[in-house]
Structure formats: structure tokens, C-alpha cells
Amino acid sequence: MKKKIKFTLVFFLIFTMSFTLYSGENFSSSIKPHAKAVIQIWLWGGPSHLDTFDPKPNAGYDYCGPFDKAIQTNVAGIEINAMLPKLAQLADKYSIIRSMTHGINAHETAAYLMQTGHPAEERTVYPAIGAVVSLFKGYDYGYKGTIPPYVILTTSQGRFSEVGFLGSKYKPFVTGGDPNKQPFAVEGIVLEGVSEQRQKYKKELLESLDSLGKYLVSNKEFEWFDHSRKQAYDIIFGEAAKLFDLSTEPDEVRDRYGRNTFGQSCLMARRLVENGVVYVTINYKGWDTHSQHFQTMRQKLPEFDTGVSTLIQDLSDRGLLDTTIIWISGEFGRTPKISWEPPWNGGRNHYGNCFSVVVAGGGFKGGYVVGSSDEKGEYVKERPVYPKDLLGSIYYLLGIDPESNFPVAQAKNLRILPSIEKGSGKGLLFEIMDVNKERQ
């Protein structure tokens, strides 16, 4: 098992070198990039908008349950659920979309649509936004980082293939492990119970046994393998390993993020973008609350509030928020009306008709609300926002033309996103984007 883990990163790097672009020169855009990196906080399972960023305290007990209080944020007129007091003090740094909609209530198809912008019924399997950003901002366009440009903390989302037709070159590096433990056992880099000295001994032993490689030094395949193996060991013994060592952070910083897996994942995400990684997904599980919803939320919401608020403030303090997009969403929301009857016992089910998303940084303005839901949060009241509108806006701020085709041989006739409506109150989220509107 240890040998298998040891070579995971080697083979990952080999695969990333085995595919070629059709032509990067085919991509042309006059869009000025505002953002350099993205942190996606994926609330796996779907969070309730009523219990987070679209509270309805007057809707009654069957809709609010025990969470029947909203609190004023530091932006006049914007209220969020009382369970998020720290985020309430930072509303000037993020905007809330209260009119997200797609009408899908199945995890797989909703997750696919939210992360690709394409409906699942199409025959082509499109890549998720992280893989698309890795294509345009990764190795083919000058990325020099040792860590792959697309990282997922800590487990893959698992609902569909994130890379779609792009192939292994754009596959995310999934860390595994738990950043709240010491050491943070990153898959392929850190092995619990194996010292650095022992790792170096294993490397030397492997090299001494590699007699075939010594005789085939001019063989192209062996050159690629040796180069990839060198990169892997540079990660294991170099600066990359130190990057994943959160023990180098001051205790007060780690405490501020929260000493739990999510809080330390937020801290790790900050360290990754600070060191040039272009796309980081935090896969935050536990939001699929069909039963005993409120018991779960009493544990999840304080963790979420602490981790996200600290991440936003920390990025801002370090001058990174202006160039780092944060977007927070699940695949859908949860039913506004609570299911009190058995077996749900106070649960909320899947709900794609209307839900909320939060965006911050990288050219997104803070202190705004886009759209609205009706008095019980059941339907969009004004300014419907679709997944392609959200993803298109993120691409735009990264300098990626959402109306262009993929610049790869296997997809040169395929659009990055379906056609996006244009006009006031439609399409891209120009009302909260710090750019001119000439393309609206």
C-alpha cells in the first residue's frame, strides 16, 4: 500500500505531460483579467438558503423552525441568518445572489450543471470550472508552480468526472488527508509514520536498483519518466511539502480559522493561492440534511461562519482578496418548507427552484444583493440567475471569454458555456462586477 501511495504523484505528473493543446493562439479575448485565482467552497449536498443568506423570519415555524431570527449585517438593508454573526460583520466584502435557479433536484445532474454550466442531457461530458481554469491558467499558459494548478481539499466531489473530455492533464490534485491533523497526510507527498530520512533512503534504493534506466538514458519514454519522478521528489522533499505543513502557521492564526477540518482547509486554501495555485476547491461535506436538519446546522453553521469569515478577512489583510475569487455554493438549496413527519423529523430535502450563492473578491463587488426570492423562499421573485451566468461571470473576471470555444483539438468546435442572455438584469452578473459593461 505504501509503495502504491509513493508513486501516486509520479504517475499523476506523467499523465499531465501526455496531452497537447490544439493551439493556445486560437483563444483571443479583449477581456482584462481581474482575478488570478479562485477558491470554490462547495457545500456538498446543498445548503438551505433560509438558514444562511436568505432568511425569512416572518414565514412561520414550518419554514423557519427554530432559526427564526435574522441579523443586520454591516451593510444597511442586508440581513442574514442569526447563526452567521461573523459573516454579518463582513457583508461589505461579499455579495449574495438570492435568485439562483435551475429546477433540478438530483445530486448528480445538479452538481454537473452548477460546475460545468451545461445540462447533463447533452452527450458530451464537459469539464468542471476548475479544469477549465486549469486549462487556461495552467501549464500551457506559463504556470510554473510545483503544485498542480488545480487542487481539491480534501476529497474529490465524486458526482462526475471533473475533467470531462479534457483528459488527465487537467485532473485536480486531490490531497486526501485531514489538514486538522499533524501531519497533514497529503496523498503522494506525506506518509504518516514515515520520516523524511526514510523517504530519502527509499529514493536512493530505488535509484540504485534502476539499472534499466541507466542503460536507456536516451530513450524518450524514460526521459519523461525520469523528469516526472524528479518533479515528484521535488514536491516530497522541497518547498511544496513545507507548504502543506500547517504547523508552520502561528497557533493564533490556526485558532482563528477553527481547529476542525473545514477551518484548516480554508487556511490551506489561502496558503495555496498565496503560492500561485490558480484553482482550489474545498469540498465541505455534510449539507445533505434530509433528517434532523437543525441539529446538524447547529454544528455546521458555526464552523462555516468562522472558517469563511476568517478566510475573507485574511485574504483582504494580505492584499489577496482583490485578485482571488471566492464562490460559495452547493448543487442546489433545500426545501423552504420543513418536513416534520417521520422519517425526516425536521428535515429539508433537495430544492433547485431557488437558492443562494455568495461571491467575493477578484473583481466581484461587496455589499450587494442580486435578485430576490418570494416571501417564503420558494421561487425566484426577480432577476433569475442560472449556472452559466455565474460561471460565465467568474470566467470573465479571470480573463477567459465565456463565449469562446475550447482551444483543444478534441473540442475546438465546442463552446465553453451555452449562449448567455444579454441585457439589463440578465446574463452575466455585471451589476456586481467591477468592470465596464461594454459587452453586456
Rosetta blueprint (number, residue, H / E / L):
1 M L
2 K H
3 K H
4 K H
5 I H
6 K H
7 F H
8 T H
9 L H
10 V H
11 F H
12 F H
13 L H
14 I H
15 F H
16 T H
17 M L
18 S L
19 F L
20 T L
21 L L
22 Y L
23 S L
24 G H
25 E H
26 N H
27 F L
28 S L
29 S L
30 S L
31 I L
32 K L
33 P L
34 H L
35 A L
36 K L
37 A E
38 V E
39 I E
40 Q E
41 I E
42 W E
43 L E
44 W L
45 G L
46 G L
47 P L
48 S L
49 H L
50 L L
51 D L
52 T L
53 F L
54 D L
55 P L
56 K L
57 P L
58 N L
59 A L
60 G L
61 Y H
62 D H
63 Y H
64 C H
65 G L
66 P L
67 F L
68 D L
69 K L
70 A E
71 I E
72 Q E
73 T L
74 N L
75 V L
76 A L
77 G L
78 I L
79 E E
80 I E
81 N E
82 A L
83 M L
84 L L
85 P H
86 K H
87 L H
88 A H
89 Q L
90 L L
91 A H
92 D H
93 K H
94 Y E
95 S E
96 I E
97 I E
98 R E
99 S E
100 M E
101 T L
102 H L
103 G L
104 I L
105 N L
106 A L
107 H H
108 E H
109 T H
110 A H
111 A H
112 Y H
113 L H
114 M H
115 Q H
116 T H
117 G L
118 H L
119 P L
120 A L
121 E L
122 E L
123 R L
124 T L
125 V L
126 Y L
127 P L
128 A L
129 I H
130 G H
131 A H
132 V H
133 V H
134 S H
135 L H
136 F H
137 K H
138 G L
139 Y H
140 D H
141 Y H
142 G L
143 Y L
144 K L
145 G L
146 T L
147 I L
148 P L
149 P L
150 Y E
151 V E
152 I E
153 L E
154 T L
155 T L
156 S L
157 Q L
158 G L
159 R L
160 F L
161 S L
162 E L
163 V L
164 G H
165 F H
166 L H
167 G L
168 S H
169 K H
170 Y H
171 K L
172 P L
173 F E
174 V E
175 T L
176 G L
177 G L
178 D L
179 P L
180 N L
181 K L
182 Q L
183 P L
184 F L
185 A L
186 V L
187 E L
188 G L
189 I L
190 V L
191 L L
192 E L
193 G L
194 V L
195 S L
196 E H
197 Q H
198 R H
199 Q H
200 K H
201 Y H
202 K H
203 K H
204 E H
205 L H
206 L H
207 E H
208 S H
209 L H
210 D L
211 S H
212 L H
213 G H
214 K H
215 Y H
216 L L
217 V L
218 S L
219 N L
220 K H
221 E H
222 F H
223 E H
224 W H
225 F H
226 D H
227 H H
228 S H
229 R H
230 K H
231 Q H
232 A H
233 Y H
234 D H
235 I H
236 I H
237 F H
238 G L
239 E H
240 A H
241 A H
242 K H
243 L H
244 F L
245 D L
246 L H
247 S H
248 T H
249 E L
250 P L
251 D H
252 E H
253 V H
254 R H
255 D H
256 R H
257 Y H
258 G L
259 R L
260 N L
261 T H
262 F H
263 G H
264 Q H
265 S H
266 C H
267 L H
268 M H
269 A H
270 R H
271 R H
272 L H
273 V H
274 E H
275 N L
276 G L
277 V L
278 V L
279 Y E
280 V E
281 T E
282 I E
283 N E
284 Y E
285 K L
286 G L
287 W L
288 D L
289 T L
290 H L
291 S L
292 Q L
293 H H
294 F H
295 Q H
296 T H
297 M H
298 R H
299 Q H
300 K H
301 L H
302 P H
303 E H
304 F H
305 D H
306 T H
307 G H
308 V H
309 S H
310 T H
311 L H
312 I H
313 Q H
314 D H
315 L H
316 S H
317 D H
318 R L
319 G L
320 L L
321 L H
322 D H
323 T H
324 T E
325 I E
326 I E
327 W E
328 I E
329 S E
330 G L
331 E L
332 F L
333 G E
334 R E
335 T L
336 P L
337 K L
338 I L
339 S E
340 W L
341 E L
342 P L
343 P L
344 W L
345 N L
346 G L
347 G E
348 R L
349 N L
350 H E
351 Y E
352 G L
353 N L
354 C L
355 F E
356 S E
357 V E
358 V E
359 V E
360 A E
361 G E
362 G L
363 G L
364 F E
365 K L
366 G L
367 G L
368 Y E
369 V E
370 V E
371 G L
372 S E
373 S E
374 D L
375 E L
376 K L
377 G L
378 E L
379 Y L
380 V E
381 K E
382 E E
383 R L
384 P L
385 V E
386 Y L
387 P H
388 K H
389 D H
390 L H
391 L H
392 G H
393 S H
394 I H
395 Y H
396 Y H
397 L H
398 L L
399 G L
400 I L
401 D L
402 P L
403 E L
404 S L
405 N E
406 F L
407 P L
408 V L
409 A H
410 Q H
411 A H
412 K L
413 N L
414 L L
415 R E
416 I L
417 L L
418 P L
419 S L
420 I L
421 E L
422 K L
423 G L
424 S L
425 G L
426 K L
427 G L
428 L L
429 L L
430 F H
431 E H
432 I H
433 M E
434 D L
435 V L
436 N L
437 K L
438 E L
439 R L
440 Q L
